[in-house]
Amino acid sequence: MRTSSSRRGRGRRTASSTLVAAVALATGTALLAGCAGDDGADSAAGGGQITLRVGTFGSFGYDNTTGAKLYAEYEKSHPHIKIEESNVADGQKYWDTLKLRLSRDSGLADIQALEVGYIAEATGPAMAGKWVDLGTTGGADLGAFLGWKVKQATTADGKVIGLGTDIGPMAICYNKDLFAQAKLPTERSEVAKLWEGDWAKFLAAGETYRKNAPAGTAFHDSASGLFNAVISSEPVQYANAKGELDYENSPGVKKAWDTAVAAAKGELTAKLRQFDEKGTWNAAFKNSRFATVACPSWMTGIIKEQAGPENQGKWDIAAPPVAGNWGGAFLAVPKSGKHAKEAAELAAWLTAPAQHAKVFGVNGNIPSSKDTLTSPTVQEAKLPYFGDTPVGRIYSQAAAGITPAPISRWDGQVKTFLTDNGILDIEQRGTDPAKAWENVRKLVQDKIDR
């Protein structure tokens, strides 16, 4: 995840630019070129070595630098294979570029990551035939995954186009130093009690923080991030029970919108756009500009990277007001790839329970495999950056409370319109909420063909 700027979600699960395992960090345009097939690169004389290219967004935790070194492990046991990863920080740009490449059947990586916000579109009639059925290629144990995770990646005719990487159970990460300075409790169980059961209580805690806030800080990082957190905890999100887009009548969207607008209008946020290209949001972690961030499991890796070693031990994790799932992703194999068989084998290996556990131990991504999720490896896990915080227990308990909402093929796009073109305008430009909502409606009407 996993969130991506749409993500992990993964809402905006676009995590960070940490993935640099033989990686070409790139913009969407560079990714289009960088993932393109290159006959010369794969024609290695000698032992017939092939290169498998993996296209990702956010922080999947596979790389050989800051991740679990899974690529190096696989290459060691498969000496004829070299793995290269291309990573894009912005999940929306990643998806837009991927759709273009799919329409042309060119420029595709051998493995493409898919964010849960777009999985319904990827399994829909226009794209379902573009992917290898990973349920029939061998190597993947579909029974090892959470049932609802497999269902999300299954087409109408029963093909499984994606293997689950992670899920995104929610928590709230908070800066203990800033809480102490604002005269709020710092012990995680006491912090969780501040907002237990109600996002309105979370806003109330923000009001308390604002009254005693250290200079130059805000309670929360982003109203858009808060929107994604609230919507992730709602049983009805963008789609109705039939999987039809119905965001205008969704009680979940209304609650998330109203909560995010209240935070923005109440000056409770740092007015940041998560995963912005200028790195302003990233820098705000290091400079301790905000005290809380909605924290799906994959966010812990971002905090570690962006807050840096000088802030180690300052961040802790508390239960969220309401359990939810923000993000999660899959690995898929395009049919048009030159090495579809080898790519399917690598995808199955990367998403096997043993590798899920390794990624969690390094990156904090909560696995989508049942046995790994309940194993002592996860249940008893701690991440050194967060000290003695029982990270595994917190997130596995949150995962147990997840009830997946119906999804439609347009969820990711609508989410981006609501956050980047609606709430962000309210937060940063002072746009009237009614006007911002109308702007979102027009974008949906103009950009989405239903």
C-alpha positions in Angstrom: 0.0 0.0 0.0 -0.1 0.7 0.4 -3.0 4.7 0.1 -2.0 6.6 -2.9 -3.1 10.1 -3.6 -6.4 8.5 -4.5 -5.3 5.4 -2.1 -3.1 2.7 0.2 -6.9 4.8 -0.5 -4.4 2.8 -0.2 -8.3 7.4 -0.5 -5.0 8.8 -0.9 -2.8 5.9 -0.3 0.0 7.4 -2.2 2.5 7.0 0.5 6.0 8.3 -0.2 8.9 8.0 -2.5 10.7 5.4 -0.5 10.6 2.7 -3.0 14.0 2.7 -4.7 14.9 -0.9 -5.4 16.5 -0.5 -8.8 13.8 2.2 -8.9 13.1 5.0 -11.3 11.3 7.6 -9.2 9.3 9.4 -11.8 6.4 11.6 -12.7 3.5 10.0 -14.7 5.2 10.9 -17.9 8.5 9.4 -17.0 6.8 6.3 -15.7 5.2 5.9 -19.1 8.6 5.8 -20.6 10.4 4.0 -17.8 8.0 1.0 -17.7 7.9 0.5 -21.4 9.2 -2.7 -22.7 12.8 -2.6 -23.9 13.8 -5.5 -26.0 17.5 -4.7 -25.5 17.2 -4.8 -21.8 15.8 -8.3 -21.9 17.9 -9.8 -24.5 20.8 -10.5 -22.1 23.1 -12.8 -23.9 24.6 -15.2 -21.4 22.2 -17.1 -19.2 19.0 -15.7 -20.8 18.4 -13.3 -18.0 15.1 -11.4 -18.1 14.0 -8.2 -16.4 10.7 -8.0 -14.6 9.4 -4.5 -14.2 7.1 -3.6 -11.3 5.0 -0.4 -11.4 3.9 0.9 -8.0 2.7 3.9 -6.1 3.2 4.8 -2.5 5.2 2.5 -0.2 4.8 -1.2 -0.8 7.9 -2.2 1.2 9.5 -4.6 -1.2 12.6 -2.6 -2.1 16.2 -3.3 -1.2 16.9 0.0 0.4 14.3 0.9 3.0 12.0 -2.1 2.5 12.1 -5.8 3.3 14.6 -6.5 0.5 12.2 -8.9 -1.2 13.5 -8.2 -4.6 17.1 -9.1 -3.6 15.8 -12.3 -2.0 13.8 -13.3 -5.1 16.7 -12.5 -7.4 19.0 -14.7 -5.3 16.8 -17.7 -5.7 16.0 -16.9 -9.4 19.4 -15.8 -10.8 18.0 -15.4 -14.3 15.6 -12.7 -13.2 16.4 -9.0 -12.5 13.6 -6.9 -10.9 13.2 -3.1 -11.5 10.6 -1.0 -9.8 9.2 2.3 -11.0 7.4 4.2 -8.3 5.2 7.3 -8.5 4.2 9.2 -5.3 0.8 10.4 -6.6 -1.6 7.6 -6.9 -4.0 9.5 -9.1 -1.3 10.3 -11.7 -0.2 6.7 -11.5 -3.7 5.4 -12.3 -4.3 7.9 -15.1 -1.1 6.9 -16.7 -1.8 3.2 -16.2 -5.2 3.6 -17.9 -3.6 5.2 -20.9 -1.1 2.5 -21.2 -3.8 -0.2 -20.9 -5.8 1.4 -23.7 -2.8 1.2 -25.9 -1.5 -2.2 -24.7 2.0 -0.6 -24.5 4.4 0.8 -22.0 3.1 -1.5 -19.2 5.2 -2.9 -16.5 5.2 -6.7 -16.1 3.4 -6.2 -12.7 1.2 -3.3 -12.0 0.0 -2.3 -8.5 -3.8 -1.5 -8.3 -5.3 0.6 -5.5 -8.5 -0.5 -4.0 -10.2 2.8 -5.0 -9.8 1.7 -8.6 -10.2 -2.0 -8.4 -13.9 -2.0 -9.4 -12.9 -0.1 -12.6 -10.0 -2.5 -13.2 -12.4 -5.5 -12.9 -15.2 -3.8 -15.0 -16.1 -4.7 -18.5 -13.7 -2.2 -20.2 -10.6 -3.5 -18.4 -11.3 -7.0 -17.1 -9.9 -8.7 -20.3 -6.6 -6.8 -20.0 -5.3 -8.9 -17.0 -4.0 -12.4 -16.4 -6.3 -14.5 -14.3 -4.1 -15.1 -11.3 -6.5 -17.7 -10.0 -5.4 -20.1 -12.7 -1.7 -19.5 -13.1 -0.7 -21.5 -10.1 1.5 -20.3 -7.2 -1.1 -18.2 -5.5 -3.2 -19.6 -2.7 -6.4 -17.6 -2.9 -7.7 -19.3 0.2 -4.9 -17.6 2.2 -6.4 -14.2 1.6 -9.3 -12.5 3.4 -12.4 -13.5 1.5 -13.6 -9.9 0.9 -10.1 -9.0 -0.5 -10.3 -11.7 -3.2 -13.9 -10.7 -4.0 -12.8 -7.1 -4.7 -10.4 -8.3 -7.4 -12.7 -10.8 -9.0 -14.4 -10.0 -12.4 -18.1 -10.7 -13.2 -17.1 -14.0 -14.9 -14.9 -15.2 -11.9 -11.4 -14.2 -13.0 -9.1 -13.0 -10.2 -7.1 -10.1 -11.7 -5.2 -9.0 -8.5 -3.5 -10.6 -5.5 -3.9 -8.7 -2.2 -0.9 -6.8 -0.8 -2.1 -5.0 2.3 -5.2 -3.6 3.9 -5.5 -0.2 5.6 -7.1 -0.5 9.1 -7.3 2.9 10.7 -5.8 4.5 13.7 -4.8 8.0 14.8 -1.1 8.8 15.0 -0.2 11.7 17.3 2.8 13.7 18.3 3.3 13.2 22.1 5.4 16.3 22.5 2.9 18.5 20.9 0.1 16.9 22.9 2.0 17.5 26.1 2.6 21.2 25.3 -1.1 21.6 24.5 -2.0 20.1 27.9 -3.6 17.0 26.4 -3.0 13.5 27.7 -0.2 11.6 26.0 -0.8 8.0 27.1 -2.4 6.2 24.1 -5.4 4.7 26.0 -6.2 8.1 27.5 -5.8 9.7 24.1 -8.1 7.2 22.5 -10.8 8.1 25.1 -10.8 11.7 24.0 -12.6 10.7 20.8 -13.8 7.2 21.4 -16.9 6.3 19.2 -17.5 9.7 17.6 -15.6 11.8 15.0 -17.3 14.9 16.6 -15.3 14.2 19.7 -12.2 14.2 17.6 -13.0 17.7 16.5 -13.7 18.7 20.1 -10.2 17.4 21.0 -8.9 19.6 18.2 -10.6 22.6 19.7 -9.0 21.9 23.0 -5.6 21.6 21.3 -6.1 24.9 19.4 -6.6 26.8 22.7 -3.2 25.8 23.9 -1.4 25.0 20.7 2.4 25.5 20.4 3.0 28.4 18.1 3.0 27.5 14.4 1.2 24.1 14.9 -2.2 22.8 14.1 -4.2 19.9 15.5 -4.5 17.9 12.3 -2.6 17.9 9.0 -5.3 18.0 6.4 -9.0 18.3 6.1 -8.9 16.1 3.0 -7.0 13.4 5.0 -9.7 13.7 7.7 -12.4 13.2 5.0 -10.7 10.0 3.9 -10.5 8.8 7.5 -14.2 9.4 8.2 -15.4 7.9 4.9 -13.3 4.9 5.5 -15.2 4.2 8.7 -18.7 4.4 7.1 -20.7 1.4 5.8 -22.0 3.4 2.9 -19.4 5.4 0.9 -19.6 6.3 -2.7 -21.7 3.4 -4.0 -25.1 1.9 -3.1 -25.6 -1.7 -2.4 -25.8 -2.5 -6.1 -22.3 -1.0 -6.7 -23.8 2.0 -8.5 -22.2 5.4 -7.9 -24.5 7.4 -5.5 -22.3 9.7 -3.6 -24.8 12.6 -3.5 -27.2 10.5 -1.5 -24.6 8.7 0.7 -24.8 9.3 4.4 -21.2 8.4 4.7 -20.1 11.1 2.2 -22.2 13.6 4.0 -20.7 12.8 7.3 -17.2 12.8 6.0 -17.7 16.1 4.1 -19.4 17.8 7.1 -16.6 16.7 9.5 -13.8 17.8 7.1 -15.5 21.1 6.4 -15.9 21.8 10.2 -12.2 21.1 10.7 -11.2 23.4 7.9 -13.6 26.2 9.0 -12.6 25.8 12.6 -8.9 26.3 11.8 -8.0 22.8 13.2 -5.8 21.8 10.3 -2.4 22.8 8.9 -4.1 23.3 5.5 -1.8 20.8 3.8 -2.4 18.7 0.7 -1.3 15.2 1.5 1.4 13.8 -0.8 1.8 17.2 -2.6 4.6 17.2 -5.2 6.4 20.1 -3.6 7.0 18.0 -0.5 5.4 20.6 1.9 3.4 17.9 3.7 6.5 15.7 4.0 8.5 18.6 5.5 5.7 19.3 8.0 6.3 15.9 9.6 10.0 16.8 10.1 9.1 20.3 11.4 6.3 19.0 13.7 3.7 21.4 12.3 0.7 19.2 13.2 -0.2 17.0 16.1 -2.3 14.3 14.5 -2.7 12.5 11.2 -5.3 9.9 10.2 -3.1 6.8 10.3 -4.0 3.7 8.3 -1.3 1.1 8.9 0.7 2.1 5.8 1.1 5.6 7.1 3.5 4.5 9.8 6.2 4.0 7.2 5.6 7.5 5.9 5.9 9.0 9.3 9.2 7.1 9.9 10.7 8.3 6.7 9.4 11.9 6.7 9.6 12.8 10.4 13.1 11.4 10.4 15.4 10.0 13.1 15.4 13.3 15.0 11.7 12.7 15.8 11.9 9.0 16.7 10.0 8.2 19.8 7.8 11.4 19.6 5.0 9.7 17.7 2.5 7.2 19.1 -0.6 5.5 17.8 -4.1 5.5 19.4 -7.3 3.8 18.4 -9.5 5.8 16.0 -13.0 7.2 16.9 -14.5 4.5 14.6 -12.9 1.5 13.0 -12.3 1.8 9.3 -10.3 0.7 6.3 -8.4 3.4 4.3 -6.6 1.9 1.4 -5.1 -1.4 0.4 -3.8 -2.6 -2.9 -3.3 -5.5 -5.3 -0.6 -6.8 -7.7 -1.9 -7.5 -11.2 -0.3 -8.8 -14.4 -1.2 -7.3 -17.8 -1.8 -9.9 -20.5 0.3 -7.9 -23.0 3.5 -8.3 -21.0 6.4 -10.2 -22.5 7.0 -12.3 -19.4 3.5 -12.8 -18.0 4.2 -16.3 -16.6 7.3 -15.2 -14.7 5.5 -12.0 -13.6 2.6 -14.0 -12.2 5.0 -16.2 -10.3 6.7 -13.1 -8.8 3.3 -11.5 -7.9 2.2 -14.7 -6.1 5.5 -14.9 -4.2 5.4 -11.2 -3.2 1.9 -11.6 -1.9 2.3 -14.9 -0.1 1.8 -14.9 3.7 5.6 -15.3 4.4 6.3 -12.1 2.4 3.4 -10.2 4.0 4.9 -10.8 7.4 8.3 -9.6 6.2 6.9 -6.4 4.8 4.9 -5.7 8.0 8.0 -6.2 10.1 9.8 -3.5 8.2 7.1 -1.2 6.8 4.0 -1.6 9.0 1.8 -2.6 6.1 -1.0 -4.8 7.5 -1.2 -8.0 5.5 -4.3 -9.2 3.7 -3.6 -12.8 4.4 -5.7 -14.4 7.1 -3.1 -16.4 8.9 -0.5 -13.7 8.9 -3.0 -11.2 10.3 -3.6 -13.3 13.3 -0.1 -14.7 13.7 2.2 -13.8 16.7 4.5 -12.1 14.1 1.8 -9.4 13.6 0.0 -9.5 16.9 3.1 -9.0 19.0 4.9 -6.7 16.5 6.4 -3.3 17.4 8.1 -0.8 15.1 11.3 0.6 16.5 10.4 4.1 15.4 7.3 4.0 17.6 9.1 2.6 20.7 7.0 0.3 22.8 3.7 1.0 20.9 2.0 -2.3 20.3 1.6 -1.6 16.6 0.6 -5.1 15.6 -2.1 -5.4 18.3 -3.6 -1.9 17.5 -3.9 -2.5 13.8 -5.0 -6.2 13.9 -7.8 -5.2 16.3 -8.7 -2.4 14.0 -8.7 -4.9 11.1 -11.1 -7.2 12.9 -13.7 -4.3 12.9 -13.5 -3.7 9.1 -16.8 -4.2 7.2 -16.0 -3.5 3.5 -18.4 -1.0 1.9 -19.8 -1.5 -1.6 -17.6 0.0 -4.3 -18.2 1.4 -7.8 -15.8 1.8 -10.7 -15.7 5.6 -10.1 -15.0 5.7 -6.4 -11.3 6.8 -6.8 -12.1 9.6 -9.2 -15.0 10.9 -7.1 -12.8 10.8 -4.0 -10.2 12.9 -5.7 -12.7 15.4 -6.8 -14.2 15.7 -3.3 -10.8 16.1 -1.6 -8.6 17.9 -4.1 -11.2 20.0 -5.8 -13.7 20.4 -3.0 -12.4 20.3 0.5 -8.9 21.6 -0.4 -10.5 24.7 -2.0 -12.4 25.3 1.2 -9.3 24.8 3.4 -6.8 26.7 1.4 -8.8 29.3 -0.5 -11.8 29.9 1.7 -14.3 28.7 -0.9 -17.8 28.6 0.4 -18.7 24.9 1.1 -21.9 25.1 -0.9 -20.0 26.4 -3.9 -17.2 23.8 -3.4 -19.8 21.0 -3.4 -21.4 22.3 -6.6 -17.9 22.4 -8.2 -17.5 18.8 -7.3 -20.9 17.9 -8.8 -20.0 19.6 -12.1 -16.6 17.8 -12.2 -18.4 14.4 -11.8 -20.9 15.3 -14.5 -18.2 16.5 -16.9 -15.5 13.9 -16.3 -17.3 10.7 -15.5 -19.3 8.8 -18.1 -21.9 6.8 -16.3 
